[in-house]
Amino acid sequence: MSSIMVPPLPPALPPEPISRLSVEQYHGLIENGLLADDDPVEFLEGWMVPKMPKKPTHSIVIEMTREAITPLLPADWFLKSENPITTDESEPEPDITAVRGRLREYLTRHPAPKDIGMIVEIADTTLARDRGIKKRIFARANIPVYWIVNLVDKQVEVYTDPSGPGENPDYGQPHIYKPGDSIAVILDGKEIGKIEVNLLLP
């Protein structure tokens, strides 16, 4: 295991002045049929950002990661895949989210940061976004644990100790795990088990 320091990326700005949307305005577009559930966008820091296409490897590693985490979950947690979470200014759709409670508690809303124990993103073409704007969003929202299964460098990056809101939100404790290492899975500040890195990489 080794540490990694990734500098925060500044928000991308368009060449012309443009107004950002609030989460409420974004929801209004969906409710009024101007944006469909399956439109290929994510709402990140007030912008509607096109989703990256997923390669077959990306999709399979999502399922491999779900299979590795699911047996470790306590009874009052479940996993969501590629579904929205709602923060103050964003509605990203992480590859995997560990959510507290029961499925039926979320029939009328998406999970909020207080409901989330960890997030996992599978990164190939999305690596810059996952290390940049996504990490910033999750740190600002105080998501306690953020994993990037990095298919480019064949490693798993684990970020903990989020800063919360601030000028440059980030995680205070970044670590890299390589093949042969094992990663502690932490929910509510407690280790619920370990996962071998080899189980998460193709």
N, C-alpha and C positions, 0 to 999 in steps of 0.2 A: 504494500500500500504506500502511495506517495501523495503529496499534496499538490494542488494545482491552483494557480492564481490566474483568473481570466478577467481582464479589465472590462468594466461595464461599457456597453455600446450606447452612444447617444441615440435618441429617437430619430428615425428617418423623417425628414421634412420635405414636403412637396415644393416645387420651384415657385408656385404661386400661393398667395394667401388662401386658406381654406379653413372652414370651421370643423372642429372635431365634434363627434356625437357623444352624448351621454349614454350610459347603459339603458336608461329609460327610453331614450329616442331610438336606440337600436332595437329594443323590444317592440317599440311601436311599429317599426318597419315590418317586423315578422308578423305581428298581430293583424296588420292591415293588408297582408298579402303582398307587400312590396319586396319581401325577401323570403325565400322558401327555406325550410329546414335543411334541405339538401344542397343549397347553394354553396359552392366551394370557397367560403370565406370564413375567417375567424375575426372576432372583434377584439383588437389589441390596442390598448391605450387610446381609445377614441377613434381608431381607424379600422375600416374593413379591409383586412389583409388577405390576399388570395392564399388558399391552402396549397402546400406543395404536393405534387402527385406522389403516391406511395408505390415504391417498388415491391415486388413479391417478397423479397427478404425482409423489408420493413414490416409488412403485415404478419409474416410468420413469427418474427421476433416479438411482436406484441403478444401473440398467443403463447409463445414460449415463456415470456415473462409472467403473464397471467397464471400459467400453470405452476410456475415456481412459487409465486407469492400466495396464491389462493389457499393451499393447505395450512399456511401459517396463521391465517386471519382468525382473530377471536370471533365469537358468535355475533357480536354487535357491530361488525364491520363487513363491507362488501366492496367489490371492485366495479368501477365503470370504465368502459373503453371508448375513446374517441367521442365523448359526450361533453357538453359544456359545463363549466363551473362559472359562477358569477362573482366577480370582485367589484370594488367601487368603480373602476374605470374600464374594465375589460371583461370579455367572456370567451376565454380560450377554450379549446377542446383537447385536453391532454390525451396522450395515447392510453394512459392508465391512471386512474385516481382511486385511492383508498378512501372510502367514505364511511363515516360513522352512521349507525342506525339501520333502518330497514328500507327496502326499496319503496314501499308505499308511502313513506314519509316525504318522498320527492315527486309526487304526482303533480304538484302545482308550482314547483320551483326547482331550480338547479341547485346543487350543493354550493354553499358559501364557504369562505376560508375556515370558519369555525367548525365546519363539518368534516374537514379534510385532514387526514393524517400524513399522507405522502402523495407525491405525483411522480410519474415516470414518463419521460419522453424517449422514444426510439429515434436516434439521430443518424441520418446519412446525408441526404441533400439538405436537411433541415438543421444541420449542426450549428451554423452561425446564428440562426434564429433562436434555437433552443438555449444556447449559451448567452445570448444577448437579450432581446426583448422579453422572451418567455421567462428567463431567470429573473430579470428585473421585476416583472409582474408578480411572480410567485414570492420573491423576497419582500416586495412592498406589501403583499397581502398576508405576510407572516405564515405562509405555508411551511410547516416545520422541517420537512424533509423533501428534497428534490433530487431525483436520480436522472442522469442522462446515460442511456445505454448507447455508447458511441461506437457505431459500426465502422466509422472511418478509421479510427485509431485502435479499434479492438480493445476497448476498456469501458469500465463503468465509472462515471463521475458522480460522486455523492456530495450534495451540498446541504449543510445544516446551519443552524444559528442565523436565521433571517434577521435583517436589520429592521424590517417594518418600513412604514412610510418615511420618506426623507428625500434629499436632493439626489442621491445616487444609491437607490436600494440595491442590496446585494446580500450574499450569504457570507458569514464570517468563517465558516469551516468547510473548505473544499478539499476533497480527497479523491484520489484515483485508485481504482482497483483493476488489476490485470488478471489474465487467465492464470488459474492456480490459487488466486486469493478467494476469500469468502467475505461476504458483506452481511453485517448485522442489519436485520429489518427492525426498524424502530417505529412503534405507534404509541402515542401518548407518553413519550419519553421512556418507554420500556422496550427492551429487546424481546421480540416474539419469536425469533429464530434467525437462522443464517441461510444464505443462498450462495452457492458456488458461482463465480463469474462465468465459468465454462457453460453453465446451464442457460445463460442469457445471450451468448454469442453464437452465431451460426458457424 
